[in-house]
């Protein structure tokens, strides 16, 4: 799936919530904290990591391509 951001970046947990992969921001933070989120192929544990256009986020079998 592709997700277009309007600003310079989006925080990781907000991206997960905006893509409707979880029901709340707290759930998104738990998902990140548990090590289930990969950013550009590497595990990302920072809930508020700044995700930029061109990056790829993977959660289980869902891949999010961030665009501007």
N, C-alpha and C positions, 0 to 999 in steps of 0.2 A: 504494500500500500504506500501511497505517497502522501505526505503531509506538507502543506505550504505554510511557512511562517511569514508573518507580516513585519516583524521587527528584525533586529540583528540576530537574536537567538531566542530559544525557549528553554526553560529549565526542564530537566529530564522527567521529573515526576509529573509536571504539567503536560508534557507531550503525551505521556502514557494515558493520562486522564482524558485529554482532548481527543485521543484516538478511540475512546470508548472501550479500552481494554480492561478497565477496572471501573468500579462504581464510585470510588472516592479517591481523593488525594492521599489519604492515609493508606489505602490499599496499595496505591502506586509506590509510596515510600517503602512499604514493607517488601514489595516485590524487588525493588532495587537493593534494599538492605540485605536481602537473602541471597543476593548474587545471581538472580535469574535474568538480568538484563545485560546484553552485550552491546558495546558501542564500538563500531568499526572493528569487530572481531575480538575485542578485549572485554573482559568483565568490567562493568562500571558500577561502583558502589556509592558514588556521590549522588545523592538524591537531587541536589540542585545544580548538577553539572550543566554548563551552558552548551546546548546542542545547536550547532551551526548548520546552515545550508550545505549540502553535500555529504553530510554524515549519514550513517546507516545504524539503526537501532534494531536489535533482534531480541524478541521475547518468545521463547518456545519456538513455534513454527510461524510466527508472525514477524515479517521484516518491514520496517518503516524507513522509507527514503525521505529525508528532509530536503525540501526545496525552498527557494526564495520566492 
